[in-house]
Amino acid sequence: MKVGGGWVWRLLLLSSLTVAIAAAHEREPELDVSDDDLGLDEEELKVLMAEDGDEEEEEATVMDEEPADETDEMATDSNVTFQVMYKTPVPTGDVYFAQTFDDGSLDRWQLSKTMKEDADEEISKYDGKWAVEPLKLNKVPGDQGLVLKSRAKHHAISAMLDKPFVFKDNPLVVQYEVNFQDGIDCGGAYIKLLSDAGNLNLEQFHDRTPYSIMFGPDKCGEDYKLHFIFRHKNPLNKDVEEKHAKRTDVDLKKFYTDKQTHLYTLVLNPDNSYEMFIDQSRVSHGNLLQDVVPPVNPPKEIDDPHDSKPDDWDERAKIPDPEAVKPEDWDEDAPAKIEDPDALKPEGWLDEEPEFVSDPNADKPEDWDEEMDGEWEAPQIPNPACETAPGCGEWKRPMINNPQYKGKWKAPLVDNPNYQGVWKPRKINNPDYFEDLQPFRMTPFKAVGLELWSMTSDIYFDNFIITSHKEVADRWASDSWGLKKLVASSNEPGILAQMRLAAEERPWLWVVYTMIAFLIIGLTVLFCWPKTLGYDYSYKKMDASRTSIEEEQEEEEEEEEEEGALLNSSACLF
């Protein structure tokens, strides 16, 4: 029996599909969540893989256990096969400030009672409302945060640190969570580290209150920012100037629009280096001496403000050639356009017919007063007689470019023998020059505050921590933000919903989806469409010399083709 190569490939394809379908039916859904992914230990994160048949047994086991501490909560989701044990995080190292809001209290925080300067009286009050609430989506029972509740209002709230932070030998690590629960139109979610001034009064906290550092997200229009601003004091005149870190190269839009909780971290080191992280991924880094605007240190030399350019200073690199002479045949008066001498009037041109005529169907309005409105004239319409003619009225030759036109003559330019270059004032020593090689040692701070205006409400803040150790902040994040991330991941939509959401943000993805769909359809037709067997039912005159063996071979080949087509169709059904 003769076996064709195409039949073999079809058989292999059918076998592969059969194995894949069988494996898909036998495979159970799995959720692989390791402690290393979020940095959680067994006491803080318990991921229990359980089938539906084991749920009752699990509940019975929980009932037999001793009651947990009041701060412990079990976060469950009926749509997933795991459970998360939440416990209010506790700092594991030395910290200057830590706040979770899980106790539902704002006792530590002070609302501002003052008014914003340089604002209309109606909106100058810091009367925006704050509340302690759980998240709207992806809640972790027992976990709460600080929520900005009012839109189009000024908000100001602050709290003292456990101890002031002094910029000396230890790094500064600032970290907190933000969730734009309703998206964000225009507003910020940044924090200010309020300078340790002797007269700091949190009840009078406003936009002009001195701060050492401002850090966090801010958005207005389509401008998505992550601020890092520090205030530097001039060692000579004691003036304070804001220094802005360079902008990130990362597209920040998704952090403002996905309604997820994101973790913002600033690390500032005594060697003047800094790093900014979102969700523990670095989005920007630099140095306070090179990567801020305006720069910390002024230039050593500046232009002499009293220097002026001499009257005879020649800055012309090229000048008209003084020896050039206008050619005798150069006609400056020649027009740029002339009538085409070769043009001919089209046949059938109606010279006597005007292009427009009075509308014969128009009637004078009844209220027309010739004494007031003047003599009435019918409105003009295109002449109907011109519709079938090439044109009406006086024929004029079309205009063309004048080949003799040269325009106004100008002498060609040559190098200026007296060229002295572009004049610049001389340099002098900068009288205001200073060199501060340790801008890290800025003004100490002793309070943290949020002074915000937002056109969107329900901005969620949580789990503030200020420390000198990145590992302490990471541990704090794993005990808090890590659980939020785990719950949010378990509630993410399926692959089709994610593809749709991605295409809504990037419409060009619809083109990609369409191309992939056509590719799949094309491959399906190519490999799965049954071939026409082409049976020949007409009776033929058999050659008397054909042997019975040849007849049997033909019958076997026809049977093989028929079986191959049936197998091919079966593969498509799978």
C-alpha positions in Angstrom: 0.0 0.0 0.0 1.4 3.4 -1.0 1.3 6.1 1.8 1.6 9.8 0.7 3.6 12.4 2.6 0.6 14.6 3.1 -1.3 11.7 4.7 1.5 11.2 7.2 1.5 14.9 8.2 -2.3 14.8 8.7 -1.9 11.8 10.9 0.8 13.5 13.0 -1.4 16.7 13.3 -4.4 14.6 14.4 -2.3 12.8 17.0 -0.9 16.1 18.4 -4.4 17.6 18.7 -5.7 14.4 20.4 -2.9 14.5 23.0 -3.4 18.3 23.6 -7.1 17.9 24.1 -6.7 15.0 26.5 -4.0 16.9 28.4 -6.3 19.9 28.6 -9.2 17.9 30.1 -6.9 16.2 32.6 -5.1 19.4 33.8 -6.4 21.0 36.9 -6.2 24.8 37.3 -3.2 25.7 39.5 -2.2 28.9 41.3 1.5 29.1 42.0 2.2 31.7 44.6 5.5 31.5 46.4 6.7 33.4 49.4 9.7 34.7 47.5 7.5 36.5 45.0 6.2 38.9 47.6 8.7 38.5 50.4 6.1 37.1 52.8 6.7 34.5 55.5 4.4 31.7 56.4 2.7 33.5 59.2 1.7 36.5 57.0 0.8 34.8 53.8 -1.0 31.4 53.6 -1.9 30.3 50.2 -4.0 27.2 50.5 -4.6 25.2 47.4 -7.8 23.4 47.8 -10.4 21.7 45.5 -14.1 22.2 46.0 -14.4 18.9 47.8 -11.9 20.0 50.5 -13.6 23.3 51.5 -15.8 21.8 54.2 -12.9 20.0 55.8 -10.9 23.2 55.7 -13.7 25.1 57.5 -13.9 22.4 60.2 -10.1 22.7 60.8 -10.4 26.5 61.2 -13.3 26.1 63.7 -11.1 23.9 65.9 -8.2 26.4 66.0 -7.8 28.9 68.8 -9.2 32.4 68.2 -6.7 34.7 66.4 -5.6 38.1 67.6 -8.1 40.9 67.0 -5.9 42.5 64.4 -5.8 39.3 62.3 -8.3 39.1 59.4 -8.9 36.4 56.8 -9.2 37.8 53.3 -11.2 35.3 51.2 -12.6 35.3 47.7 -15.1 32.8 46.5 -13.8 33.0 43.0 -10.3 31.9 43.9 -8.8 28.8 45.5 -6.6 30.5 48.1 -6.9 32.5 51.3 -4.8 35.4 52.6 -4.2 36.0 56.3 -3.9 39.7 57.0 -2.2 41.1 60.0 -1.5 44.8 60.6 2.2 45.2 59.6 4.7 46.2 62.3 8.1 47.8 61.4 11.0 45.4 61.8 13.7 48.0 62.3 14.4 51.5 63.2 11.9 53.9 61.7 11.1 57.6 61.9 7.4 57.3 61.0 5.0 54.4 60.2 1.3 54.6 59.7 -1.2 51.9 58.6 -4.7 53.5 59.5 -5.9 50.0 60.4 -7.2 51.2 63.7 -9.6 53.5 61.9 -8.3 56.6 63.7 -6.8 59.9 62.6 -5.8 60.8 66.2 -2.2 61.2 65.1 -3.0 63.5 62.2 -3.8 67.2 62.3 -6.2 68.9 59.9 -5.2 72.3 58.7 -7.3 75.2 60.0 -5.8 77.9 57.9 -6.4 79.2 54.4 -4.5 78.9 51.2 -2.7 82.1 50.2 -3.2 83.8 46.8 -6.6 82.1 46.3 -10.2 83.3 46.1 -11.9 83.4 49.4 -14.5 80.9 48.3 -12.0 78.1 47.7 -9.1 79.2 49.9 -10.1 77.2 52.9 -8.6 73.8 53.5 -12.0 72.3 53.9 -11.6 69.1 51.9 -12.8 66.0 53.8 -10.7 63.0 54.8 -11.8 59.6 55.9 -10.3 56.2 57.0 -11.8 53.5 54.8 -11.1 50.2 53.1 -10.4 50.0 49.4 -13.4 50.0 47.0 -12.0 47.1 45.0 -9.8 44.2 45.9 -10.4 44.7 49.7 -8.2 43.0 52.2 -10.5 42.7 55.3 -9.0 44.5 58.2 -6.9 46.8 56.0 -7.8 50.5 55.8 -6.3 53.7 54.4 -6.5 57.4 54.4 -9.0 58.6 51.7 -9.3 62.1 50.2 -13.1 62.4 49.9 -13.8 65.8 48.3 -13.3 67.1 44.7 -12.5 70.6 43.7 -11.4 71.5 47.2 -8.1 72.2 49.0 -7.0 69.4 51.4 -4.3 69.6 54.1 -3.4 67.1 56.8 -0.1 66.3 58.5 1.5 64.3 61.3 4.6 64.6 63.4 7.4 62.0 63.0 8.5 59.9 66.0 11.8 61.7 65.8 13.2 64.3 63.3 15.3 63.0 60.4 18.7 64.7 60.1 20.5 64.4 56.8 23.9 63.3 57.9 25.3 59.8 57.6 22.2 57.6 57.0 20.1 57.2 53.8 16.6 58.4 53.6 13.9 56.0 52.5 10.3 57.2 52.0 7.5 54.9 51.0 3.8 54.9 50.8 0.8 53.5 48.7 -1.6 55.4 46.4 -4.7 54.2 44.6 -6.6 56.5 42.3 -9.8 54.6 42.9 -11.9 56.7 40.4 -9.0 57.5 38.1 -7.6 61.0 38.2 -8.6 64.1 36.1 -6.3 66.7 37.6 -4.6 66.5 40.9 -1.7 65.2 42.9 -1.0 62.5 45.5 2.4 63.7 46.6 3.7 64.1 50.2 5.7 66.9 51.8 8.4 66.3 54.4 8.0 69.4 56.5 11.2 71.1 57.6 12.2 71.2 61.3 11.5 74.8 61.9 11.1 76.1 65.4 7.7 77.7 64.5 6.2 74.6 62.7 2.5 74.5 63.6 0.5 71.8 61.9 -2.8 73.6 62.4 -1.3 76.3 60.1 0.0 73.9 57.5 -0.5 75.4 54.0 1.1 75.7 50.6 3.9 78.0 51.8 4.9 75.9 54.8 8.6 75.1 54.4 9.4 71.6 53.4 12.6 69.7 52.7 11.4 67.2 50.1 8.3 66.7 48.0 7.7 63.3 46.5 4.9 61.5 44.7 2.6 61.3 41.7 0.9 64.3 40.1 -1.2 64.6 37.0 -3.0 67.3 35.0 -4.3 66.9 31.4 -2.1 64.3 29.7 1.0 65.2 31.8 1.8 62.3 34.1 4.6 63.1 36.6 6.5 61.6 39.5 7.8 64.5 41.5 11.0 64.5 43.5 11.7 68.1 44.6 14.1 69.2 47.3 14.7 72.7 48.7 18.4 73.7 48.7 19.7 76.6 50.9 22.3 78.9 49.3 25.2 78.9 51.8 26.1 82.5 50.9 22.8 84.4 51.0 20.6 81.7 52.7 18.0 81.9 49.9 16.1 78.6 49.4 15.5 77.3 45.9 13.6 74.3 44.7 15.5 71.7 42.7 13.6 69.3 40.5 14.9 65.8 39.6 14.9 64.9 35.9 11.7 63.3 34.6 11.4 59.6 34.3 11.8 57.8 31.0 8.9 55.4 31.9 5.4 55.8 30.7 3.5 56.5 33.9 -0.1 56.6 32.6 -1.1 53.1 33.7 -0.3 53.9 37.3 -3.0 56.6 37.2 -5.7 54.8 35.2 -5.7 51.1 36.3 -7.4 51.7 39.7 -4.8 49.5 41.4 -2.8 50.2 44.5 0.8 51.2 43.7 3.8 51.5 45.9 6.0 54.7 45.6 9.5 54.6 47.1 12.2 57.3 47.3 15.8 56.4 48.3 18.2 59.2 48.9 21.8 58.4 49.9 24.5 60.4 51.6 26.7 60.2 48.5 24.0 62.4 46.7 22.6 59.5 44.6 18.9 58.9 44.5 16.5 56.3 43.2 12.7 56.3 42.6 10.7 53.1 42.5 7.1 52.2 41.6 5.9 48.8 42.7 9.5 48.0 43.7 10.8 48.6 40.1 13.2 51.4 39.6 11.8 54.1 37.3 14.4 56.8 37.8 17.8 57.4 39.3 20.4 60.1 39.3 22.6 62.4 41.4 21.8 65.6 43.2 24.8 67.3 41.7 24.2 66.4 38.0 20.5 65.4 37.5 18.4 68.3 38.9 17.1 71.5 37.5 18.3 74.2 38.2 21.7 72.8 39.2 22.7 73.0 42.8 26.0 74.8 42.2 26.2 78.0 40.0 28.8 78.4 37.3 32.3 79.7 38.3 32.2 82.3 35.6 29.5 84.4 34.2 29.2 87.0 31.4 30.3 90.4 32.3 27.1 92.4 32.5 29.0 95.7 31.9 30.7 94.5 28.7 29.2 95.7 25.4 29.9 95.0 21.7 32.2 97.5 20.0 30.6 99.6 17.3 33.0 98.4 14.6 32.6 94.7 15.4 31.8 92.9 12.2 29.7 89.7 12.7 28.9 89.2 9.0 30.4 85.9 7.8 29.3 86.6 4.2 29.0 89.9 2.4 27.8 90.9 -1.2 30.6 90.7 -3.7 31.6 94.4 -4.1 33.1 93.6 -7.6 30.0 91.9 -9.0 28.1 93.7 -11.8 24.5 93.1 -12.9 24.4 91.6 -16.4 23.1 93.9 -19.2 20.3 91.5 -20.2 19.0 91.3 -16.6 15.4 92.7 -16.7 14.3 93.4 -13.2 10.9 94.7 -14.5 9.9 91.5 -16.3 6.7 90.1 -14.8 6.6 86.8 -13.1 3.5 85.6 -15.0 2.6 86.2 -18.7 -0.3 85.2 -20.9 0.2 81.8 -22.7 0.8 82.8 -26.3 0.0 79.3 -27.5 -3.4 79.0 -25.8 -6.5 78.8 -28.1 -10.1 79.6 -27.2 -12.1 76.4 -26.8 -14.7 75.7 -29.5 -18.2 76.5 -28.4 -17.2 79.3 -26.0 -20.2 81.6 -25.6 -18.7 85.1 -25.6 -22.0 86.9 -25.6 -23.4 85.0 -22.6 -22.8 86.2 -19.1 -21.6 83.8 -16.4 -24.4 84.7 -14.1 -28.0 85.9 -14.7 -30.9 87.0 -12.6 -33.1 84.2 -11.2 -36.3 84.2 -13.3 -38.2 82.4 -10.7 -37.4 84.8 -7.9 -40.2 87.0 -6.6 -39.9 90.3 -4.7 -40.8 89.8 -1.1 -44.1 91.2 -0.1 -42.6 93.3 2.7 -40.0 94.9 0.4 -40.2 98.7 0.7 -38.3 100.3 -2.2 -38.2 103.6 -0.3 -36.5 101.9 2.6 -34.7 99.0 0.9 -34.0 100.4 -2.6 -34.9 99.0 -5.9 -35.3 95.2 -5.7 -33.1 93.0 -7.9 -33.5 89.3 -8.4 -30.6 87.2 -7.0 -27.9 86.0 -9.4 -27.6 82.4 -10.4 -25.2 80.5 -12.8 -26.3 81.0 -16.4 -28.1 77.8 -17.5 -26.8 78.3 -21.1 -23.3 77.8 -19.9 -23.9 74.4 -18.4 -23.2 72.6 -21.8 -20.6 75.1 -23.1 -16.9 75.1 -22.2 -17.3 78.7 -20.9 -19.2 82.0 -21.1 -18.2 85.7 -21.1 -15.0 87.2 -22.3 -12.3 84.6 -23.0 -8.9 85.3 -21.6 -5.6 83.5 -22.1 -4.4 81.6 -19.1 -1.3 82.8 -17.3 2.0 80.9 -17.3 5.4 81.4 -15.7 7.5 84.0 -17.5 10.7 82.2 -18.8 12.5 85.6 -18.9 11.6 86.5 -15.3 14.7 86.8 -13.0 13.5 89.1 -10.3 15.6 91.7 -8.5 19.3 91.3 -9.1 21.5 90.8 -6.1 25.3 90.5 -5.9 26.5 87.0 -4.9 27.8 86.5 -1.4 31.5 86.1 -0.7 33.5 85.5 2.5 33.9 88.7 4.6 37.6 89.5 5.0 36.8 91.5 8.1 34.7 88.9 9.8 35.4 88.8 13.5 33.0 86.1 14.7 29.9 86.3 16.8 30.6 88.7 19.7 30.3 87.4 23.2 30.8 89.3 26.4 33.9 88.5 28.3 33.8 86.1 31.3 34.3 87.3 34.9 34.3 85.4 38.1 30.8 84.8 39.5 30.5 86.8 42.7 27.7 84.5 43.8 29.6 81.3 43.1 29.7 78.6 45.7 30.4 74.9 45.7 28.2 72.6 47.8 29.4 69.0 47.3 26.9 67.6 49.8 23.5 68.8 48.9 22.2 65.7 50.6 22.7 67.5 53.9 19.6 69.6 53.5 17.3 71.0 56.2 16.1 68.3 58.7 12.4 67.5 58.7 10.1 66.4 61.5 6.6 66.0 60.0 4.9 64.6 57.0 2.0 66.3 55.3 -0.4 66.1 52.3 -1.4 69.5 50.9 -3.4 68.7 47.8 -6.0 70.0 45.3 -7.8 67.4 43.2 -10.7 67.4 40.7 -11.2 63.7 41.6 -12.3 62.2 44.9 -11.5 58.9 46.7 -7.8 59.0 46.4 -6.5 56.3 48.7 -3.2 56.5 50.8 -1.8 53.9 53.0 1.2 52.4 54.8 3.5 55.4 55.1 7.0 54.6 56.3 10.1 56.7 56.7 13.3 54.9 57.6 17.0 54.7 56.8 17.0 51.1 55.6 15.7 49.9 52.3 15.2 46.4 53.6 13.0 47.7 56.4 10.8 49.4 53.8 10.8 46.3 51.6 9.7 44.1 54.5 7.0 46.6 55.4 5.8 46.5 51.8 5.7 42.7 51.7 3.5 42.7 54.8 1.1 45.3 53.4 1.2 46.2 49.7 2.2 42.7 48.8 -1.1 41.3 50.1 -3.1 43.9 48.1 -1.2 43.0 45.0 -1.9 39.3 45.6 -5.7 39.9 46.1 -5.8 42.2 43.0 -4.0 39.6 40.9 -6.5 36.9 41.9 -9.3 39.1 40.7 -7.9 40.1 37.4 -10.1 39.5 34.4 -9.6 36.7 31.9 -7.3 36.9 28.9 -10.1 38.1 26.5 -11.1 40.9 28.9 -7.5 41.9 29.3 -7.0 42.0 25.5 -10.1 44.2 25.2 -8.9 46.6 27.9 -5.5 46.7 26.3 -7.0 47.5 22.9 -9.1 50.3 24.5 -5.9 52.0 25.6 -4.0 51.2 22.4 -6.5 51.0 19.5 -3.8 49.8 17.1 -4.0 46.4 18.8 -7.3 45.8 17.1 -5.3 45.6 13.8 -3.0 43.0 15.4 -5.9 41.0 16.7 -7.6 41.0 13.2 -4.4 39.9 11.5 -4.0 37.0 14.0 -7.6 36.0 13.5 -7.2 35.8 9.7 -3.9 33.9 10.2 -5.7 31.3 12.3 -8.6 31.0 9.8 -6.1 30.7 6.9 -4.1 27.9 8.6 -7.4 26.1 9.6 -8.5 26.2 6.0 -5.1 25.1 4.7 -4.7 22.1 7.0 -8.3 21.1 7.8 -10.4 21.7 4.7 -11.2 18.3 3.2 -9.9 17.7 -0.3 -12.3 16.8 -3.2 -12.0 13.1 -3.8 -12.8 13.4 -7.4 -14.5 10.0 -7.8 -15.0 9.1 -11.4 -18.3 7.2 -11.7 -18.3 7.1 -15.5 -17.8 3.7 -16.9 -14.7 3.3 -19.0 -13.7 0.7 -21.4 -11.2 -1.4 -19.6 -8.0 -2.3 -21.3 -8.0 -6.0 -21.7 -4.3 -6.1 -20.9 -4.7 -4.5 -17.4 -3.9 -7.1 -14.7 -6.0 -7.7 -11.7 -3.1 -6.5 -9.5 -3.3 -3.0 -11.0 -7.0 -2.9 -10.4 -6.5 -3.8 -6.7 -3.9 -1.1 -6.3 -6.2 1.6 -7.7 -9.0 0.5 -5.4 -6.6 0.7 -2.3 -5.4 4.2 -3.3 -9.0 5.4 -3.6 -9.8 4.0 -0.1 -6.7 5.7 1.4 -7.7 9.0 0.0 -11.2 8.6 1.4 -9.9 7.7 4.8 -7.4 10.6 4.8 -10.2 13.1 4.1 -12.3 11.7 6.9 -9.4 11.9 9.3 -8.7 15.4 8.2 -12.3 16.4 8.9 -12.2 14.7 12.3 -9.1 16.7 13.3 -10.9 20.0 12.5 -13.8 18.9 14.7 -11.4 18.6 17.7 
